[in-house]
Amino acid sequence: MNELLTYIVQSLVDKPDEVSVTERKGDGETIFEVRVADGDMGKVIGRQGRIVKEIRVLMKAVAQRKGKKVSVEIVD
């Protein structure tokens, strides 16, 4: 799932080399922290958070098929 999230975010930004996705375990769920270049933050979030919301929906759907829980956080 880490590779899928990295691919999606790299496809959206101008500087794909600066995309970093870290995975950490929380209370029964996996938390993905996404870091991008400062200028690309708006492209990942989108207007009124629409793009990041859809990324979260997609990742939760993939995780649910595998019987897991995930959340996606965009980190400054």
DSSP file (Angstrom, degrees, kcal/mol; ACC not computed):
  #  RESIDUE AA STRUCTURE BP1 BP2  ACC     N-H-->O    O-->H-N    N-H-->O    O-->H-N    TCO  KAPPA ALPHA  PHI   PSI    X-CA   Y-CA   Z-CA
    1    1 A M     >        0   0    0      0, 0.0     4,-2.4     0, 0.0     5,-0.2   0.000 360.0 360.0 360.0 -30.0    0.0    0.0    0.0
    2    2 A N  H  >  +     0   0    0      1,-0.2     4,-2.3     2,-0.2     5,-0.2   0.911 360.0  49.6 -60.2 -42.5    3.0    2.3    0.6
    3    3 A E  H  > S+     0   0    0      2,-0.2     4,-2.4     1,-0.2    -1,-0.2   0.887 109.7  51.3 -65.3 -39.6    4.0    1.9   -3.0
    4    4 A L  H  > S+     0   0    0      2,-0.2     4,-2.3     1,-0.2    -2,-0.2   0.934 111.7  46.3 -62.8 -47.2    0.4    2.7   -4.2
    5    5 A L  H  X S+     0   0    0     -4,-2.4     4,-2.4     1,-0.2     5,-0.2   0.902 112.5  50.6 -63.4 -41.8    0.2    5.9   -2.1
    6    6 A T  H  X S+     0   0    0     -4,-2.3     4,-2.6    -5,-0.2    -1,-0.2   0.917 110.6  49.5 -61.9 -43.7    3.7    7.0   -3.2
    7    7 A Y  H  X S+     0   0    0     -4,-2.4     4,-1.6     2,-0.2    -2,-0.2   0.913 111.3  48.9 -61.8 -44.5    2.8    6.5   -6.9
    8    8 A I  H  X S+     0   0    0     -4,-2.3     4,-0.8     2,-0.2    -2,-0.2   0.940 114.7  43.7 -62.3 -48.3   -0.5    8.5   -6.5
    9    9 A V  H >X S+     0   0    0     -4,-2.4     4,-1.3     1,-0.2     3,-1.0   0.904 111.4  53.4 -67.7 -41.1    1.2   11.4   -4.8
   10   10 A Q  H 3< S+     0   0    0     -4,-2.6    -1,-0.2     1,-0.3    -2,-0.2   0.828 104.8  57.1 -63.0 -30.3    4.2   11.5   -7.2
   11   11 A S  H 3< S+     0   0    0     -4,-1.6    -1,-0.3    -5,-0.2    -2,-0.2   0.739 108.4  47.4 -70.3 -22.5    1.7   11.6  -10.1
   12   12 A L  H << S+     0   0    0     -3,-1.0    -2,-0.2    -4,-0.8    -1,-0.2   0.755 101.3  72.2 -90.1 -26.7    0.2   14.8   -8.7
   13   13 A V     <  -     0   0    0     -4,-1.3    27,-0.1     1,-0.1     6,-0.0  -0.417  69.8-134.2 -98.8 165.3    3.2   16.9   -7.8
   14   14 A D  S    S+     0   0    0      1,-0.2     3,-0.1    -2,-0.1    -1,-0.1   0.767 103.8  45.1 -82.1 -29.6    5.9   18.8   -9.8
   15   15 A K    >   +     0   0    0      1,-0.1     3,-1.5    22,-0.1    22,-0.3  -0.713  63.2 168.4-117.2  78.5    8.8   17.5   -7.8
   16   16 A P  G >  S+     0   0    0      0, 0.0     3,-1.2     0, 0.0    -1,-0.1   0.732  72.2  67.9 -66.3 -20.6    8.2   13.7   -7.4
   17   17 A D  G 3  S+     0   0    0      1,-0.2    -2,-0.0    -3,-0.1    -7,-0.0   0.748  96.2  55.5 -68.8 -21.3   11.7   13.2   -6.1
   18   18 A E  G <  S+     0   0    0     -3,-1.5     2,-0.4    -8,-0.1    -1,-0.2   0.342  79.8 113.9 -94.8   7.0   10.8   15.0   -2.9
   19   19 A V    <   -     0   0    0     -3,-1.2     2,-0.4    17,-0.1    17,-0.2  -0.649  42.8-177.9 -80.1 131.5    7.8   12.9   -2.1
   20   20 A S  E     -A   35   0A   0     15,-2.6    15,-2.9    -2,-0.4     2,-0.5  -0.994   9.8-172.3-133.7 126.2    8.3   10.9    1.1
   21   21 A V  E     -A   34   0A   0     -2,-0.4     2,-0.4    13,-0.2    13,-0.2  -0.972   7.2-173.8-120.6 118.8    5.8    8.4    2.6
   22   22 A T  E     -A   33   0A   0     11,-2.5    11,-3.0    -2,-0.5     2,-0.5  -0.871  10.9-148.3-112.2 148.2    6.5    6.9    6.0
   23   23 A E  E     +A   32   0A   0     -2,-0.4     2,-0.3     9,-0.2     9,-0.2  -0.946  18.9 171.9-118.4 129.9    4.4    4.2    7.6
   24   24 A R  E     -A   31   0A   0      7,-2.4     7,-3.4    -2,-0.5     2,-0.4  -0.987  29.6-119.8-137.6 151.3    3.9    3.8   11.3
   25   25 A K  E     +A   30   0A   0     -2,-0.3     5,-0.2     5,-0.2     2,-0.1  -0.702  34.5 171.0 -91.5 136.6    1.7    1.6   13.4
   26   26 A G        -     0   0    0      3,-3.5     2,-2.0    -2,-0.4    -1,-0.0  -0.332  56.0 -33.4-120.7-155.0   -1.0    3.1   15.6
   27   27 A D  S    S-     0   0    0      1,-0.3     3,-0.1    -2,-0.1    -2,-0.0  -0.470 123.5 -39.6 -70.0  83.1   -3.9    1.7   17.7
   28   28 A G  S    S+     0   0    0     -2,-2.0    41,-0.3     1,-0.2     2,-0.3   0.564 127.5  83.8  74.7   8.0   -4.9   -1.1   15.4
   29   29 A E  S    S-     0   0    0     39,-0.1    -3,-3.5     2,-0.0     2,-0.5  -0.945  74.7-120.4-139.1 162.0   -4.3    0.9   12.3
   30   30 A T  E     -Ab  25  70A   0     39,-2.7    41,-1.9    -2,-0.3     2,-0.5  -0.882  23.6-154.2-102.7 131.5   -1.5    1.9   10.0
   31   31 A I  E     -Ab  24  71A   0     -7,-3.4    -7,-2.4    -2,-0.5     2,-0.6  -0.924   2.2-157.8-110.1 124.0   -0.8    5.7    9.6
   32   32 A F  E     -Ab  23  72A   0     39,-3.0    41,-3.0    -2,-0.5     2,-0.6  -0.892   5.0-159.0-100.8 123.0    0.8    6.9    6.4
   33   33 A E  E     -Ab  22  73A   0    -11,-3.0   -11,-2.5    -2,-0.6     2,-0.5  -0.907   7.9-159.9-103.8 122.3    2.6   10.3    6.7
   34   34 A V  E     -Ab  21  74A   0     39,-3.1    41,-2.9    -2,-0.6     2,-0.4  -0.880   8.0-173.8-107.1 128.5    3.1   12.0    3.4
   35   35 A R  E     +Ab  20  75A   0    -15,-2.9   -15,-2.6    -2,-0.5     2,-0.3  -0.981   9.7 169.0-121.1 133.9    5.7   14.8    2.9
   36   36 A V        -     0   0    0     39,-0.5   -17,-0.1    -2,-0.4     5,-0.1  -0.843  43.5 -75.3-133.0 170.8    6.0   16.8   -0.3
   37   37 A A    >>  -     0   0    0    -22,-0.3     3,-1.1    -2,-0.3     4,-0.6  -0.288  48.9-109.8 -63.0 154.4    7.9   19.9   -1.3
   38   38 A D  G >4 S+     0   0    0      1,-0.3     3,-1.0     2,-0.2     4,-0.4   0.880 117.6  51.3 -56.4 -42.3    6.4   23.2   -0.1
   39   39 A G  G 34 S+     0   0    0      1,-0.2    -1,-0.3     2,-0.1     4,-0.2   0.691 108.3  53.1 -70.5 -18.1    5.2   24.3   -3.5
   40   40 A D  G <> S+     0   0    0     -3,-1.1     4,-1.5     1,-0.2     3,-0.4   0.490  80.0  92.5 -95.4  -4.5    3.4   21.0   -4.1
   41   41 A M  H <X S+     0   0    0     -3,-1.0     4,-2.1    -4,-0.6     3,-0.3   0.905  85.6  51.0 -58.2 -43.8    1.4   21.0   -0.9
   42   42 A G  H  > S+     0   0    0     -4,-0.4     4,-2.9     1,-0.2    -1,-0.2   0.827 105.7  56.0 -64.9 -31.8   -1.6   22.6   -2.5
   43   43 A K  H  4 S+     0   0    0     -3,-0.4    -1,-0.2    -4,-0.2    -2,-0.2   0.837 110.4  44.4 -70.6 -32.0   -1.6   20.1   -5.4
   44   44 A V  H  < S+     0   0    0     -4,-1.5    -2,-0.2    -3,-0.3    -1,-0.2   0.866 119.6  41.2 -79.0 -37.2   -1.9   17.2   -3.0
   45   45 A I  H  < S-     0   0    0     -4,-2.1     7,-1.5    -5,-0.2     6,-0.8   0.926  94.6-168.5 -77.1 -45.6   -4.6   18.8   -0.8
   46   46 A G    ><  -     0   0    0     -4,-2.9     3,-1.8    -5,-0.2     2,-0.2  -0.030  41.6 -29.7  80.1 172.0   -6.6   20.3   -3.7
   47   47 A R  G >  S-     0   0    0      1,-0.3     3,-1.9     2,-0.2     4,-0.1  -0.444 134.1  -9.4 -65.1 128.1   -9.4   22.8   -3.5
   48   48 A Q  G 3  S-     0   0    0      1,-0.3    -1,-0.3    -2,-0.2    -2,-0.1   0.744 125.1 -68.0  53.5  26.9  -11.3   22.5   -0.2
   49   49 A G  G <> S+     0   0    0     -3,-1.8     4,-1.8    -7,-0.1    -1,-0.3   0.670  95.5 138.1  75.4  17.1   -9.3   19.3    0.5
   50   50 A R  H <>  +     0   0    0     -3,-1.9     4,-2.0     2,-0.2    -4,-0.2   0.909  67.9  47.2 -65.3 -43.6  -11.0   17.4   -2.3
   51   51 A I  H  > S+     0   0    0     -6,-0.8     4,-2.3     1,-0.2    -5,-0.2   0.944 114.2  45.3 -67.0 -47.8   -7.9   15.6   -3.6
   52   52 A V  H  > S+     0   0    0     -7,-1.5     4,-2.2     1,-0.2    -1,-0.2   0.856 111.0  55.7 -64.7 -32.6   -6.6   14.5   -0.2
   53   53 A K  H  X S+     0   0    0     -4,-1.8     4,-2.0    -8,-0.4    -1,-0.2   0.914 109.2  45.9 -64.0 -42.6  -10.1   13.3    0.7
   54   54 A E  H  X S+     0   0    0     -4,-2.0     4,-2.5     2,-0.2    -2,-0.2   0.858 109.6  54.5 -69.6 -35.4  -10.3   11.1   -2.4
   55   55 A I  H  X S+     0   0    0     -4,-2.3     4,-2.5     2,-0.2    -1,-0.2   0.917 109.4  48.7 -61.6 -42.2   -6.8    9.7   -1.7
   56   56 A R  H  X S+     0   0    0     -4,-2.2     4,-2.4     2,-0.2    -2,-0.2   0.905 110.5  50.2 -64.4 -41.5   -7.9    8.8    1.8
   57   57 A V  H  X S+     0   0    0     -4,-2.0     4,-2.0     2,-0.2    -2,-0.2   0.926 112.2  47.8 -62.5 -44.6  -11.1    7.1    0.5
   58   58 A L  H  X S+     0   0    0     -4,-2.5     4,-2.2     1,-0.2    -2,-0.2   0.921 112.7  47.5 -62.8 -45.2   -9.0    5.1   -2.0
   59   59 A M  H  X S+     0   0    0     -4,-2.5     4,-2.4     1,-0.2    -1,-0.2   0.878 111.5  50.9 -66.4 -37.2   -6.5    4.0    0.5
   60   60 A K  H  X S+     0   0    0     -4,-2.4     4,-2.3     2,-0.2    -1,-0.2   0.867 109.1  51.9 -67.5 -34.9   -9.2    3.0    3.0
   61   61 A A  H  X S+     0   0    0     -4,-2.0     4,-1.5     2,-0.2    -2,-0.2   0.919 111.4  46.1 -66.8 -43.1  -10.9    0.9    0.3
   62   62 A V  H  X S+     0   0    0     -4,-2.2     4,-0.9     1,-0.2    -2,-0.2   0.917 114.4  48.4 -64.1 -42.8   -7.7   -0.9   -0.5
   63   63 A A  H ><>S+     0   0    0     -4,-2.4     5,-2.8     1,-0.2     3,-0.6   0.885 106.8  56.1 -65.5 -39.0   -7.0   -1.5    3.2
   64   64 A Q  H ><5S+     0   0    0     -4,-2.3     3,-1.0     1,-0.3    -1,-0.2   0.865 102.2  56.0 -63.5 -35.7  -10.5   -2.7    3.8
   65   65 A R  H 3<5S+     0   0    0     -4,-1.5    -1,-0.3     1,-0.3    -2,-0.2   0.789 111.0  45.4 -65.6 -26.0  -10.1   -5.4    1.1
   66   66 A K  T <<5S-     0   0    0     -4,-0.9    -1,-0.3    -3,-0.6    -2,-0.2   0.406 119.3-111.4 -96.1   1.1   -7.1   -6.6    3.0
   67   67 A G  T < 5S+     0   0    0     -3,-1.0     2,-0.2    -4,-0.4    -3,-0.2   0.800  78.3 117.3  76.3  29.0   -8.8   -6.5    6.4
   68   68 A K      < -     0   0    0     -5,-2.8     2,-0.4    -8,-0.1    -1,-0.3  -0.746  58.7-129.2-122.5 169.5   -6.8   -3.5    7.7
   69   69 A K        +     0   0    0    -41,-0.3   -39,-2.7    -2,-0.2     2,-0.3  -0.975  30.0 172.8-119.4 135.8   -7.3    0.0    8.8
   70   70 A V  E     -b   30   0A   0     -2,-0.4     2,-0.3   -41,-0.2   -39,-0.2  -0.948  15.6-166.4-137.0 159.5   -5.3    2.9    7.5
   71   71 A S  E     -b   31   0A   0    -41,-1.9   -39,-3.0    -2,-0.3     2,-0.5  -0.984  13.9-142.8-141.3 152.4   -5.2    6.7    7.6
   72   72 A V  E     -b   32   0A   0     -2,-0.3     2,-0.4   -41,-0.2   -39,-0.2  -0.963  15.9-173.3-119.1 127.0   -3.3    9.2    5.5
   73   73 A E  E     -b   33   0A   0    -41,-3.0   -39,-3.1    -2,-0.5     2,-0.6  -0.965  18.3-142.6-120.9 136.9   -1.8   12.4    7.0
   74   74 A I  E     -b   34   0A   0     -2,-0.4     2,-0.4   -41,-0.2   -39,-0.2  -0.885  24.6-159.8 -96.4 121.1   -0.2   15.2    5.0
   75   75 A V  E      b   35   0A   0    -41,-2.9   -39,-0.5    -2,-0.6    -2,-0.0  -0.833 360.0 360.0-108.6 137.8    2.7   16.5    7.1
   76   76 A D              0   0    0     -2,-0.4    -1,-0.1   -41,-0.1   -41,-0.1   0.481 360.0 360.0 -70.6 360.0    4.4   19.9    6.7
